[in-house]
Amino acid sequence: LTTVWDAHADWRWRGLWLRGLYADSHVDDADLLNEALGLTGEDGVGSRQQGWYLQAAFDVLSLRAGARAALFPFVRYERFDTQASVPAGYARNPENDGTVWTLGLSFKPIEQLVFKVDWQQRENRATTGVNQWNAALGYVF
């Protein structure tokens, strides 16, 4: 049995947009799952995973009267651990316990379409995090 729960917050006022999320999951019998998958040591599936993020954005085009498009510079901080707990006989992998700072820009020429670019500073307890650039195109229909 896997149990997942989360809490979301989303608040908008004028051009300001604040978001947050917390998620926690539990995998019963993770030791049996790991055995079935042939996973050992630090490679095992955790019996508990958790994470959260906070994000702030501001639509700079909202300052212009009558603007239909939106341009959101944003910043997000994430904290996660996919092996917050592991079954007896398994070890936590420090690469799975990390943080991410994201700085980005989202452009929405219409409400259903978004172009997005961001840069992420990725860190973990094993100090093997690799920073990265991301680009995306999204469409909601």
N, CA, C and O atoms as a MOPAC input file, in Angstrom:
PM7 MOZYME 1SCF
protein

 N      0.85000 1    -1.17900 1     0.00000 1
 C      0.00000 1     0.00000 1     0.00000 1
 C      0.89700 1     1.24500 1     0.00000 1
 O      1.84300 1     1.34000 1     0.78200 1
 N      0.59500 1     2.16400 1    -0.85900 1
 C      1.29400 1     3.45300 1    -0.89700 1
 C      0.30100 1     4.54500 1    -0.53600 1
 O     -0.79000 1     4.61000 1    -1.10100 1
 N      0.67700 1     5.39800 1     0.40000 1
 C     -0.17400 1     6.50400 1     0.83300 1
 C      0.53100 1     7.81100 1     0.49300 1
 O      1.69300 1     8.01000 1     0.84600 1
 N     -0.18000 1     8.69800 1    -0.19400 1
 C      0.35800 1    10.00400 1    -0.56800 1
 C     -0.62400 1    11.06600 1    -0.09100 1
 O     -1.83100 1    10.94400 1    -0.30300 1
 N     -0.11000 1    12.09800 1     0.54800 1
 C     -0.94600 1    13.24700 1     0.87100 1
 C     -0.15800 1    14.51700 1     0.59700 1
 O      1.07200 1    14.53100 1     0.65100 1
 N     -0.88500 1    15.57300 1     0.30600 1
 C     -0.21900 1    16.84900 1     0.03400 1
 C     -1.13200 1    17.99900 1     0.41000 1
 O     -2.34200 1    17.84300 1     0.57500 1
 N     -0.51200 1    19.15300 1     0.53900 1
 C     -1.24400 1    20.39000 1     0.81100 1
 C     -0.72000 1    21.45500 1    -0.14300 1
 O      0.48900 1    21.63500 1    -0.28400 1
 N     -1.63200 1    22.15100 1    -0.79000 1
 C     -1.28100 1    23.19900 1    -1.75100 1
 C     -1.77200 1    24.55000 1    -1.25200 1
 O     -2.78200 1    24.63400 1    -0.55300 1
 N     -1.06600 1    25.58700 1    -1.60800 1
 C     -1.52200 1    26.96400 1    -1.37300 1
 C     -1.23500 1    27.74400 1    -2.64200 1
 O     -0.16000 1    27.60800 1    -3.22600 1
 N     -2.18300 1    28.55700 1    -3.07000 1
 C     -2.03400 1    29.35900 1    -4.28400 1
 C     -2.76900 1    30.67300 1    -4.04300 1
 O     -3.98200 1    30.68100 1    -3.82900 1
 N     -2.04300 1    31.77100 1    -4.07700 1
 C     -2.64000 1    33.06800 1    -3.77400 1
 C     -2.22300 1    34.08200 1    -4.82700 1
 O     -1.03900 1    34.21600 1    -5.13500 1
 N     -3.20400 1    34.79800 1    -5.38200 1
 C     -2.92800 1    35.83400 1    -6.39300 1
 C     -3.57600 1    37.14000 1    -5.96400 1
 O     -4.71400 1    37.18500 1    -5.49900 1
 N     -2.81000 1    38.18100 1    -6.14000 1
 C     -3.32400 1    39.52100 1    -5.85700 1
 C     -2.65900 1    40.47300 1    -6.82500 1
 O     -1.43900 1    40.63500 1    -6.83600 1
 N     -3.49800 1    41.10400 1    -7.64200 1
 C     -2.98800 1    41.95700 1    -8.70900 1
 C     -1.98000 1    41.16800 1    -9.52400 1
 O     -2.34800 1    40.11200 1   -10.03800 1
 N     -0.74500 1    41.59800 1    -9.67900 1
 C      0.22200 1    40.83600 1   -10.45700 1
 C      1.03300 1    39.83600 1    -9.66300 1
 O      1.82200 1    39.08500 1   -10.23700 1
 N      0.85100 1    39.81000 1    -8.33500 1
 C      1.63000 1    38.92000 1    -7.47600 1
 C      1.01200 1    37.52000 1    -7.46000 1
 O     -0.20800 1    37.36700 1    -7.40200 1
 N      1.87400 1    36.50900 1    -7.51300 1
 C      1.41200 1    35.11200 1    -7.48600 1
 C      2.32400 1    34.33300 1    -6.55100 1
 O      3.51600 1    34.19100 1    -6.82300 1
 N      1.77000 1    33.82300 1    -5.44500 1
 C      2.52100 1    33.03000 1    -4.47600 1
 C      1.95700 1    31.61500 1    -4.46200 1
 O      0.74300 1    31.41400 1    -4.46800 1
 N      2.86000 1    30.63900 1    -4.44500 1
 C      2.44300 1    29.23700 1    -4.44200 1
 C      3.28500 1    28.45000 1    -3.45500 1
 O      4.42900 1    28.80600 1    -3.17300 1
 N      2.70900 1    27.38100 1    -2.93500 1
 C      3.44100 1    26.49000 1    -2.05900 1
 C      2.84500 1    25.09900 1    -2.10900 1
 O      1.67500 1    24.91900 1    -2.44900 1
 N      3.66500 1    24.11700 1    -1.76500 1
 C      3.22700 1    22.73100 1    -1.76300 1
 C      4.03400 1    21.95400 1    -0.74100 1
 O      5.23600 1    22.17500 1    -0.59400 1
 N      3.38200 1    21.05000 1    -0.04000 1
 C      4.06500 1    20.07800 1     0.80700 1
 C      3.49200 1    18.71400 1     0.45000 1
 O      2.27500 1    18.56700 1     0.33500 1
 N      4.35100 1    17.71700 1     0.27200 1
 C      3.90100 1    16.35900 1    -0.04800 1
 C      4.66400 1    15.36000 1     0.80500 1
 O      5.84300 1    15.54800 1     1.10500 1
 N      3.97400 1    14.29500 1     1.19000 1
 C      4.56100 1    13.24200 1     2.00100 1
 C      3.95800 1    11.91800 1     1.53400 1
 O      2.75200 1    11.82500 1     1.30700 1
 N      4.80000 1    10.90000 1     1.39200 1
 C      4.28600 1     9.59500 1     0.98400 1
 C      4.94800 1     8.49600 1     1.79000 1
 O      6.07600 1     8.63600 1     2.26200 1
 N      4.22300 1     7.40400 1     1.93500 1
 C      4.69300 1     6.23100 1     2.67000 1
 C      4.46200 1     5.00000 1     1.80300 1
 O      3.38900 1     4.83400 1     1.22400 1
 N      5.46600 1     4.14300 1     1.71500 1
 C      5.36900 1     2.88800 1     0.97200 1
 C      5.45200 1     1.75200 1     1.98900 1
 O      6.51100 1     1.50100 1     2.56400 1
 N      4.33900 1     1.07500 1     2.20500 1
 C      4.33800 1    -0.08500 1     3.10200 1
 C      5.13000 1    -1.21800 1     2.45000 1
 O      5.11600 1    -1.36800 1     1.22800 1
 N      5.80000 1    -1.99000 1     3.24600 1
 C      6.55800 1    -3.14400 1     2.76200 1
 C      7.57000 1    -2.76900 1     1.67800 1
 O      7.75000 1    -3.49900 1     0.70300 1
 N      8.23000 1    -1.61300 1     1.86600 1
 C      9.25500 1    -1.18800 1     0.89900 1
 C     10.38600 1    -2.20900 1     0.82700 1
 O     11.02400 1    -2.35100 1    -0.21700 1
 N     10.64100 1    -2.91800 1     1.92200 1
 C     11.68700 1    -3.94900 1     1.89000 1
 C     11.33100 1    -5.06600 1     0.91700 1
 O     12.20200 1    -5.55300 1     0.19600 1
 N     10.06500 1    -5.48100 1     0.88500 1
 C      9.62800 1    -6.51900 1    -0.05000 1
 C      9.68400 1    -6.02300 1    -1.49600 1
 O     10.04300 1    -6.76900 1    -2.40600 1
 N      9.32700 1    -4.76200 1    -1.69000 1
 C      9.41900 1    -4.16600 1    -3.02600 1
 C     10.87000 1    -4.13600 1    -3.49900 1
 O     11.16500 1    -4.49300 1    -4.63900 1
 N     11.76900 1    -3.71000 1    -2.62100 1
 C     13.18600 1    -3.66400 1    -2.98000 1
 C     13.72000 1    -5.05300 1    -3.31800 1
 O     14.47900 1    -5.21700 1    -4.27400 1
 N     13.31900 1    -6.05500 1    -2.52800 1
 C     13.75100 1    -7.43000 1    -2.81000 1
 C     13.25400 1    -7.88200 1    -4.17900 1
 O     14.01000 1    -8.47000 1    -4.95400 1
 N     11.97700 1    -7.60700 1    -4.47900 1
 C     11.39100 1    -8.02000 1    -5.75900 1
 C     12.09100 1    -7.34000 1    -6.93600 1
 O     12.22700 1    -7.92900 1    -8.00800 1
 N     12.53300 1    -6.09900 1    -6.73200 1
 C     13.21500 1    -5.35300 1    -7.79900 1
 C     14.71600 1    -5.60500 1    -7.82000 1
 O     15.41300 1    -5.13700 1    -8.72000 1
 N     15.21400 1    -6.33900 1    -6.83700 1
 C     16.64700 1    -6.62100 1    -6.77200 1
 C     17.47600 1    -5.42100 1    -6.35500 1
 O     18.64400 1    -5.31200 1    -6.73100 1
 N     16.88500 1    -4.51900 1    -5.58200 1
 C     17.58000 1    -3.30600 1    -5.14000 1
 C     18.21700 1    -3.53500 1    -3.77500 1
 O     17.61000 1    -4.14600 1    -2.89500 1
 N     19.44500 1    -3.04200 1    -3.59900 1
 C     20.16500 1    -3.21100 1    -2.33600 1
 C     20.81600 1    -1.89800 1    -1.92800 1
 O     20.92800 1    -0.97000 1    -2.72900 1
 N     21.24700 1    -1.83200 1    -0.66100 1
 C     22.00600 1    -0.69000 1    -0.15000 1
 C     21.30900 1     0.63700 1    -0.34600 1
 O     20.14900 1     0.80100 1     0.03000 1
 N     22.02200 1     1.59100 1    -0.94000 1
 C     21.49900 1     2.94700 1    -1.17100 1
 C     20.54700 1     3.03100 1    -2.35000 1
 O     19.91500 1     4.06700 1    -2.55200 1
 N     20.42800 1     1.96500 1    -3.13500 1
 C     19.58500 1     1.98800 1    -4.32800 1
 C     18.13100 1     1.65300 1    -4.03600 1
 O     17.30000 1     1.71500 1    -4.94200 1
 N     17.80000 1     1.30300 1    -2.81300 1
 C     16.45400 1     0.87700 1    -2.48200 1
 C     15.43200 1     1.99900 1    -2.50700 1
 O     15.76500 1     3.17600 1    -2.36900 1
 N     14.18300 1     1.60600 1    -2.68800 1
 C     13.05100 1     2.52800 1    -2.61100 1
 C     12.84800 1     2.88100 1    -1.15000 1
 O     12.81100 1     1.99900 1    -0.29300 1
 N     12.71600 1     4.16100 1    -0.86500 1
 C     12.48200 1     4.59400 1     0.50600 1
 C     11.09500 1     4.21700 1     0.98600 1
 O     10.16600 1     4.09700 1     0.18700 1
 N     10.95300 1     4.03200 1     2.28900 1
 C      9.63500 1     3.76100 1     2.85200 1
 C      8.87000 1     5.06500 1     3.10300 1
 O      7.66000 1     5.04800 1     3.32800 1
 N      9.58900 1     6.19600 1     3.06300 1
 C      8.94300 1     7.50300 1     3.19700 1
 C      9.65800 1     8.50100 1     2.30600 1
 O     10.88700 1     8.53000 1     2.24600 1
 N      8.87100 1     9.32300 1     1.60900 1
 C      9.39500 1    10.40600 1     0.77400 1
 C      8.67400 1    11.68500 1     1.19100 1
 O      7.49800 1    11.66700 1     1.55500 1
 N      9.41000 1    12.79600 1     1.12900 1
 C      8.75700 1    14.06300 1     1.46300 1
 C      9.43200 1    15.20400 1     0.71900 1
 O     10.59300 1    15.11300 1     0.32000 1
 N      8.67900 1    16.27300 1     0.54500 1
 C      9.23800 1    17.44900 1    -0.11000 1
 C      8.27400 1    18.61900 1    -0.05500 1
 O      7.08900 1    18.46500 1     0.24100 1
 N      8.81100 1    19.78800 1    -0.34800 1
 C      7.99200 1    20.99400 1    -0.36700 1
 C      8.65000 1    22.04000 1    -1.24500 1
 O      9.84100 1    21.95100 1    -1.54400 1
 N      7.86400 1    23.04000 1    -1.66100 1
 C      8.42900 1    24.19300 1    -2.36100 1
 C      7.61400 1    25.43600 1    -2.05600 1
 O      6.43800 1    25.36200 1    -1.69700 1
 N      8.26800 1    26.58000 1    -2.20800 1
 C      7.63100 1    27.89700 1    -2.14700 1
 C      8.05200 1    28.64900 1    -3.40300 1
 O      9.21700 1    28.60200 1    -3.79800 1
 N      7.10100 1    29.34400 1    -4.03100 1
 C      7.39800 1    30.08100 1    -5.25300 1
 C      6.73200 1    31.44500 1    -5.21900 1
 O      5.60100 1    31.58500 1    -4.75200 1
 N      7.44000 1    32.44700 1    -5.71600 1
 C      6.89600 1    33.80300 1    -5.84500 1
 C      7.12800 1    34.27300 1    -7.27000 1
 O      8.20000 1    34.06900 1    -7.83900 1
 N      6.10300 1    34.90800 1    -7.84200 1
 C      6.19300 1    35.44600 1    -9.20300 1
 C      5.42700 1    36.75700 1    -9.24800 1
 O      4.55300 1    37.01200 1    -8.42000 1
 N      5.77000 1    37.58200 1   -10.22800 1
 C      5.04100 1    38.83100 1   -10.42300 1
 C      4.87100 1    39.08200 1   -11.91200 1
 O      5.84700 1    39.07200 1   -12.66200 1
 N      3.63600 1    39.30700 1   -12.34200 1
 C      3.33500 1    39.60000 1   -13.74500 1
 C      3.64400 1    41.07400 1   -14.02400 1
 O      2.84800 1    41.95500 1   -13.70000 1
 N      4.79400 1    41.32600 1   -14.62100 1
 C      5.19600 1    42.71000 1   -14.87500 1
 C      4.29600 1    43.37900 1   -15.91400 1
 O      4.17900 1    44.60500 1   -15.91900 1
 N      3.65500 1    42.59900 1   -16.80100 1
 C      2.75200 1    43.19400 1   -17.78800 1
 C      1.42900 1    43.61900 1   -17.16200 1
 O      0.66300 1    44.35100 1   -17.78800 1
 N      1.14400 1    43.17100 1   -15.93000 1
 C     -0.08900 1    43.58500 1   -15.25200 1
 C     -0.04600 1    45.06900 1   -14.89400 1
 O     -1.07300 1    45.67200 1   -14.58300 1
 N      1.14700 1    45.64700 1   -14.94300 1
 C      1.28200 1    47.07500 1   -14.64800 1
 C      0.81500 1    47.93900 1   -15.82100 1
 O      0.61000 1    49.14400 1   -15.67100 1
 N      0.65000 1    47.32000 1   -16.97500 1
 C      0.21500 1    48.03500 1   -18.17800 1
 C     -1.28800 1    47.82600 1   -18.36000 1
 O     -1.75200 1    46.68900 1   -18.44900 1
 N     -2.03200 1    48.89500 1   -18.41500 1
 C     -3.48600 1    48.81000 1   -18.56500 1
 C     -3.85300 1    48.08100 1   -19.85300 1
 O     -3.30400 1    48.36000 1   -20.91900 1
 N     -4.78500 1    47.14700 1   -19.73800 1
 C     -5.30300 1    46.44600 1   -20.90400 1
 C     -4.41400 1    45.33200 1   -21.43600 1
 O     -4.71500 1    44.76400 1   -22.48500 1
 N     -3.34300 1    45.00800 1   -20.75100 1
 C     -2.44700 1    43.93800 1   -21.22800 1
 C     -3.16900 1    42.59700 1   -21.17200 1
 O     -3.79300 1    42.26700 1   -20.16300 1
 N     -3.08500 1    41.82700 1   -22.24900 1
 C     -3.69600 1    40.49800 1   -22.28400 1
 C     -2.64700 1    39.41900 1   -22.04700 1
 O     -2.95700 1    38.35000 1   -21.52200 1
 N     -1.42200 1    39.69500 1   -22.43000 1
 C     -0.32600 1    38.74700 1   -22.21800 1
 C      0.18200 1    38.89300 1   -20.77900 1
 O     -0.13400 1    39.86100 1   -20.08600 1
 N      0.97500 1    37.90900 1   -20.35200 1
 C      1.55400 1    37.94100 1   -19.00800 1
 C      3.03500 1    37.57400 1   -19.09400 1
 O      3.42500 1    36.70300 1   -19.87200 1
 N      3.85100 1    38.25000 1   -18.28400 1
 C      5.28200 1    37.97300 1   -18.22000 1
 C      5.65000 1    37.88100 1   -16.74400 1
 O      5.63700 1    38.88100 1   -16.02600 1
 N      5.98200 1    36.65600 1   -16.29600 1
 C      6.23100 1    36.36600 1   -14.88900 1
 C      7.69000 1    36.02300 1   -14.62800 1
 O      8.09700 1    34.89700 1   -14.91500 1
 N      8.49800 1    36.93600 1   -14.09800 1
 C      9.76100 1    36.49500 1   -13.50100 1
 C      9.38900 1    35.75600 1   -12.20300 1
 O      8.46400 1    36.16900 1   -11.50400 1
 N     10.10200 1    34.67200 1   -11.88000 1
 C      9.75600 1    33.93400 1   -10.67300 1
 C     10.99900 1    33.36100 1   -10.00600 1
 O     12.05200 1    33.20700 1   -10.62400 1
 N     10.83800 1    33.05100 1    -8.72000 1
 C     11.86600 1    32.36700 1    -7.93800 1
 C     11.16400 1    31.26600 1    -7.14300 1
 O     10.07400 1    31.46700 1    -6.60900 1
 N     11.81500 1    30.08800 1    -7.07300 1
 C     11.24100 1    28.95900 1    -6.34200 1
 C     12.34700 1    28.28900 1    -5.53200 1
 O     13.47900 1    28.15500 1    -5.99600 1
 N     12.00200 1    27.87000 1    -4.31400 1
 C     12.91600 1    27.09100 1    -3.48100 1
 C     12.24900 1    25.75700 1    -3.18800 1
 O     11.09900 1    25.71800 1    -2.75100 1
 N     12.96600 1    24.65800 1    -3.42600 1
 C     12.45000 1    23.31000 1    -3.19700 1
 C     13.34600 1    22.56400 1    -2.21500 1
 O     14.56000 1    22.76400 1    -2.18600 1
 N     12.74000 1    21.71600 1    -1.42700 1
 C     13.46700 1    20.83800 1    -0.50900 1
 C     12.81200 1    19.47300 1    -0.59800 1
 O     11.59300 1    19.37500 1    -0.45500 1
 N     13.58200 1    18.41100 1    -0.83100 1
 C     13.00900 1    17.08200 1    -0.99400 1
 C     13.95800 1    16.00800 1    -0.47300 1
 O     15.16900 1    16.21000 1    -0.38900 1
 N     13.38300 1    14.87500 1    -0.13000 1
 C     14.15200 1    13.70600 1     0.27100 1
 C     13.33500 1    12.47500 1    -0.11400 1
 O     12.33200 1    12.16800 1     0.53100 1
 N     13.76100 1    11.76900 1    -1.16100 1
 C     13.01600 1    10.60300 1    -1.63200 1
 C     13.34100 1     9.34200 1    -0.83400 1
 O     12.77700 1     8.27700 1    -1.08500 1
 N     14.24800 1     9.47000 1     0.12100 1
 C     14.52700 1     8.37900 1     1.05000 1
 C     14.54600 1     8.93000 1     2.47600 1
 O     15.49100 1     8.69200 1     3.22800 1
 N     13.50200 1     9.66200 1     2.83700 1
 C     13.43400 1    10.23300 1     4.18300 1
 C     13.50700 1     9.13900 1     5.23300 1
 O     14.05200 1     9.34700 1     6.31700 1
 N     12.95700 1     7.97000 1     4.91200 1
 C     13.09500 1     6.76500 1     5.73100 1
 C     13.32300 1     5.60500 1     4.78200 1
 O     12.79200 1     5.57900 1     3.67200 1
 N     14.11600 1     4.64900 1     5.23000 1
 C     14.36000 1     3.44300 1     4.43200 1
 C     14.12400 1     2.21800 1     5.31800 1
 O     14.22800 1     2.31300 1     6.54100 1
 N     13.80800 1     1.07400 1     4.71700 1
 C     13.60000 1    -0.13500 1     5.51200 1
 C     14.90400 1    -0.58700 1     6.17800 1
 O     15.99500 1    -0.23200 1     5.73200 1
 N     14.77700 1    -1.36200 1     7.23400 1
 C     15.95400 1    -1.93200 1     7.91400 1
 C     16.78300 1    -2.72100 1     6.89500 1
 O     16.24800 1    -3.47000 1     6.07800 1
 N     18.09200 1    -2.53100 1     6.96700 1
 C     18.98600 1    -3.22600 1     6.05600 1
 C     19.33400 1    -2.43000 1     4.82000 1
 O     20.17400 1    -2.85400 1     4.02800 1
 N     18.69900 1    -1.27500 1     4.63900 1
 C     18.98400 1    -0.38700 1     3.50400 1
 C     19.58400 1     0.90000 1     4.03300 1
 O     19.43600 1     1.22400 1     5.21100 1
 N     20.26200 1     1.63700 1     3.16100 1
 C     20.90300 1     2.89400 1     3.56500 1
 C     20.31500 1     4.04800 1     2.75900 1
 O     19.90100 1     3.87700 1     1.61200 1
 N     20.28600 1     5.21100 1     3.37400 1
 C     19.83800 1     6.41500 1     2.67200 1
 C     20.95400 1     6.88800 1     1.74200 1
 O     22.12100 1     6.93200 1     2.13100 1
 N     20.58600 1     7.23900 1     0.51400 1
 C     21.53900 1     7.78500 1    -0.44400 1
 C     21.49900 1     9.30500 1    -0.32800 1
 O     20.44400 1     9.89700 1    -0.55600 1
 N     22.61500 1     9.96300 1     0.02000 1
 C     22.59800 1    11.41400 1     0.19700 1
 C     22.28400 1    12.18500 1    -1.08500 1
 O     21.95400 1    13.36900 1    -1.01600 1
 N     22.37700 1    11.54500 1    -2.24600 1
 C     22.00000 1    12.21700 1    -3.49500 1
 C     20.50000 1    12.46600 1    -3.57200 1
 O     20.05700 1    13.33800 1    -4.31900 1
 N     19.71200 1    11.71200 1    -2.81200 1
 C     18.25300 1    11.83800 1    -2.84200 1
 C     17.71700 1    12.84400 1    -1.83200 1
 O     16.50400 1    13.00000 1    -1.69600 1
 N     18.60300 1    13.52200 1    -1.13000 1
 C     18.23500 1    14.52000 1    -0.12300 1
 C     18.76300 1    15.85900 1    -0.62000 1
 O     19.93900 1    16.17200 1    -0.43600 1
 N     17.89500 1    16.65200 1    -1.25100 1
 C     18.41500 1    17.83300 1    -1.91500 1
 C     17.56200 1    19.07700 1    -1.83400 1
 O     16.45900 1    19.08600 1    -1.28900 1
 N     18.13000 1    20.13300 1    -2.40500 1
 C     17.46500 1    21.42700 1    -2.52500 1
 C     17.67400 1    21.94800 1    -3.94200 1
 O     18.64400 1    21.60400 1    -4.61700 1
 N     16.73500 1    22.78600 1    -4.37100 1
 C     16.83100 1    23.40400 1    -5.69600 1
 C     16.36300 1    24.84800 1    -5.58700 1
 O     15.26700 1    25.11900 1    -5.09600 1
 N     17.19800 1    25.77000 1    -6.04700 1
 C     16.79700 1    27.16100 1    -6.24800 1
 C     16.54200 1    27.32600 1    -7.74100 1
 O     17.38500 1    26.94900 1    -8.55600 1
 N     15.39200 1    27.88400 1    -8.11000 1
 C     15.05700 1    28.09600 1    -9.52100 1
 C     14.75800 1    29.56900 1    -9.73800 1
 O     13.96000 1    30.16400 1    -9.01400 1
 N     15.40300 1    30.15400 1   -10.74100 1
 C     15.12000 1    31.51400 1   -11.19300 1
 C     14.64500 1    31.40900 1   -12.62800 1
 O     15.31200 1    30.79000 1   -13.45800 1
 N     13.50500 1    32.00500 1   -12.93300 1
 C     12.99000 1    31.81700 1   -14.27400 1
 C     12.09100 1    32.92700 1   -14.75600 1
 O     11.83200 1    33.91300 1   -14.06600 1
 N     11.62300 1    32.72000 1   -15.98500 1
 C     10.75700 1    33.66900 1   -16.66500 1
 C      9.72000 1    32.88300 1   -17.45200 1
 O     10.06500 1    32.00300 1   -18.24100 1
 N      8.44100 1    33.20700 1   -17.23200 1
 C      7.34500 1    32.58100 1   -17.97400 1
 C      6.62700 1    33.66400 1   -18.77100 1
 O      6.29000 1    34.72000 1   -18.23600 1
 N      6.39400 1    33.39300 1   -20.05900 1
 C      5.65800 1    34.32500 1   -20.92000 1
 C      4.41200 1    33.63000 1   -21.42600 1
 O      4.47800 1    32.55000 1   -22.01200 1
 N      3.25400 1    34.27500 1   -21.18700 1
 C      1.97600 1    33.73600 1   -21.63100 1
 C      1.33900 1    34.72300 1   -22.60900 1
 O      0.69700 1    35.68200 1   -22.18100 1
 N      1.50700 1    34.50100 1   -23.92000 1
 C      0.89300 1    35.41500 1   -24.88200 1
 C     -0.63300 1    35.34300 1   -24.83700 1
 O     -1.31500 1    36.33800 1   -25.08100 1
 N     -1.16700 1    34.14400 1   -24.51800 1
 C     -2.58700 1    33.93000 1   -24.23600 1
 C     -2.65400 1    33.02600 1   -23.00900 1
 O     -1.65800 1    32.40100 1   -22.64400 1
 N     -3.81200 1    32.95400 1   -22.37800 1
 C     -3.93500 1    32.21900 1   -21.11400 1
 C     -3.54600 1    30.74400 1   -21.23200 1
 O     -2.98500 1    30.18500 1   -20.29000 1
 N     -3.83100 1    30.10600 1   -22.36300 1
 C     -3.59700 1    28.67000 1   -22.49300 1
 C     -2.17900 1    28.29600 1   -22.93300 1
 O     -1.85200 1    27.11000 1   -22.95700 1
 N     -1.33800 1    29.25500 1   -23.27900 1
 C     -0.01500 1    28.97600 1   -23.84600 1
 C      1.06900 1    29.63000 1   -23.00200 1
 O      0.95100 1    30.79800 1   -22.63400 1
 N      2.13800 1    28.87000 1   -22.69100 1
 C      3.24300 1    29.43500 1   -21.90500 1
 C      4.57900 1    29.00900 1   -22.50300 1
 O      4.76500 1    27.85300 1   -22.88500 1
 N      5.49800 1    29.95700 1   -22.57800 1
 C      6.89700 1    29.71600 1   -22.91300 1
 C      7.67600 1    29.98900 1   -21.63600 1
 O      7.46700 1    31.00800 1   -20.97700 1
 N      8.57600 1    29.07500 1   -21.29100 1
 C      9.23500 1    29.20000 1   -20.00200 1
 C     10.71200 1    28.86500 1   -20.13600 1
 O     11.08700 1    27.93200 1   -20.84600 1
 N     11.55100 1    29.63800 1   -19.44300 1
 C     12.97500 1    29.34300 1   -19.35500 1
 C     13.39000 1    29.59000 1   -17.90000 1
 O     12.95100 1    30.54800 1   -17.26300 1
 N     14.25300 1    28.69000 1   -17.39400 1
 C     14.71700 1    28.89400 1   -16.02200 1
 C     16.09900 1    28.29400 1   -15.83400 1
 O     16.57100 1    27.48800 1   -16.63500 1
 N     16.72700 1    28.71500 1   -14.75200 1
 C     18.03200 1    28.19500 1   -14.35100 1
 C     17.87400 1    27.62500 1   -12.95400 1
 O     17.24200 1    28.24200 1   -12.09700 1
 N     18.45400 1    26.43300 1   -12.71600 1
 C     18.33900 1    25.78600 1   -11.41800 1
 C     19.71300 1    25.53100 1   -10.80100 1
 O     20.63100 1    25.03400 1   -11.45300 1
 N     19.81800 1    25.88500 1    -9.53300 1
 C     20.98300 1    25.52600 1    -8.72500 1
 C     20.55800 1    24.32500 1    -7.89900 1
 O     19.74600 1    24.44500 1    -6.98200 1
 N     21.11900 1    23.15100 1    -8.23500 1
 C     20.71500 1    21.89000 1    -7.62300 1
 C     21.81600 1    21.41600 1    -6.67900 1
 O     22.96800 1    21.26300 1    -7.08500 1
 N     21.45600 1    21.18400 1    -5.41700 1
 C     22.41500 1    20.71300 1    -4.41200 1
 C     21.83600 1    19.51400 1    -3.68500 1
 O     20.61800 1    19.36500 1    -3.58100 1
 N     22.72300 1    18.65500 1    -3.18000 1
 C     22.28200 1    17.52700 1    -2.37000 1
 C     23.34400 1    17.23200 1    -1.32500 1
 O     24.44100 1    17.78900 1    -1.36400 1
 N     23.01300 1    16.35700 1    -0.39700 1
 C     23.94000 1    16.06000 1     0.70600 1
 C     25.19300 1    15.31800 1     0.24100 1
 O     26.18200 1    15.26300 1     0.97100 1
 N     25.16100 1    14.74900 1    -0.96200 1
 C     26.34400 1    14.06900 1    -1.50500 1
 C     27.24000 1    15.03800 1    -2.27200 1
 O     28.30400 1    14.65400 1    -2.75800 1
 N     26.80900 1    16.29300 1    -2.37800 1
 C     27.50700 1    17.34200 1    -3.15000 1
 C     27.77100 1    16.91800 1    -4.59500 1
 O     28.83800 1    17.18800 1    -5.14700 1
 N     26.78400 1    16.24900 1    -5.20000 1
 C     26.89100 1    15.84700 1    -6.60300 1
 C     25.86700 1    16.55900 1    -7.48400 1
 O     25.71000 1    16.21000 1    -8.65400 1
 N     25.17200 1    17.55000 1    -6.93300 1
 C     24.15500 1    18.26300 1    -7.70300 1
 C     24.76300 1    18.98200 1    -8.89500 1
 O     25.87300 1    19.50900 1    -8.82300 1
 N     24.01300 1    18.99600 1    -9.99900 1
 C     24.46600 1    19.65100 1   -11.22800 1
 C     23.46600 1    20.74000 1   -11.58100 1
 O     22.27500 1    20.46700 1   -11.73500 1
 N     23.94600 1    21.97900 1   -11.71000 1
 C     23.08000 1    23.08800 1   -12.09300 1
 C     22.64200 1    22.89900 1   -13.53900 1
 O     23.33700 1    22.25900 1   -14.32800 1
 N     21.47800 1    23.46400 1   -13.88500 1
 C     20.99100 1    23.26800 1   -15.24500 1
 C     20.08200 1    24.38800 1   -15.70600 1
 O     19.47400 1    25.09700 1   -14.90400 1
 N     20.00400 1    24.52800 1   -17.04000 1
 C     19.07000 1    25.41900 1   -17.70700 1
 C     17.93900 1    24.55700 1   -18.23700 1
 O     18.16100 1    23.42300 1   -18.66100 1
 N     16.71300 1    25.10100 1   -18.21100 1
 C     15.54300 1    24.40200 1   -18.72900 1
 C     14.75900 1    25.35000 1   -19.62300 1
 O     14.71100 1    26.55400 1   -19.37000 1
 N     14.15200 1    24.81100 1   -20.65900 1
 C     13.23200 1    25.56900 1   -21.52200 1
 C     12.02300 1    24.68600 1   -21.75800 1
 O     12.15000 1    23.47100 1   -21.91000 1
 N     10.84100 1    25.30400 1   -21.78600 1
 C      9.62200 1    24.51800 1   -21.94400 1
 C      8.56900 1    25.31400 1   -22.69700 1
 O      8.58300 1    26.54500 1   -22.72200 1
 N      7.66900 1    24.58100 1   -23.30200 1
 C      6.50200 1    25.13200 1   -23.96500 1
 C      5.31300 1    24.36100 1   -23.41400 1
 O      5.32700 1    23.13000 1   -23.41000 1
 N      4.28500 1    25.06400 1   -22.95000 1
 C      3.12200 1    24.39900 1   -22.39200 1
 C      1.85100 1    24.90700 1   -23.02700 1
 O      1.74000 1    26.08200 1   -23.37900 1
 N      0.88100 1    24.00000 1   -23.17300 1
 C     -0.42000 1    24.34800 1   -23.72700 1
 C     -1.50700 1    23.64200 1   -22.93300 1
 O     -1.45200 1    22.42500 1   -22.75500 1
 N     -2.48200 1    24.38100 1   -22.45900 1
 C     -3.62200 1    23.82600 1   -21.73900 1
 C     -4.82200 1    23.89200 1   -22.65500 1
 O     -5.18000 1    24.96100 1   -23.15100 1
 N     -5.44500 1    22.74300 1   -22.87900 1
 C     -6.61500 1    22.72500 1   -23.77800 1
 C     -7.86300 1    22.31800 1   -23.05500 1
 O     -8.93300 1    22.25100 1   -23.66000 1

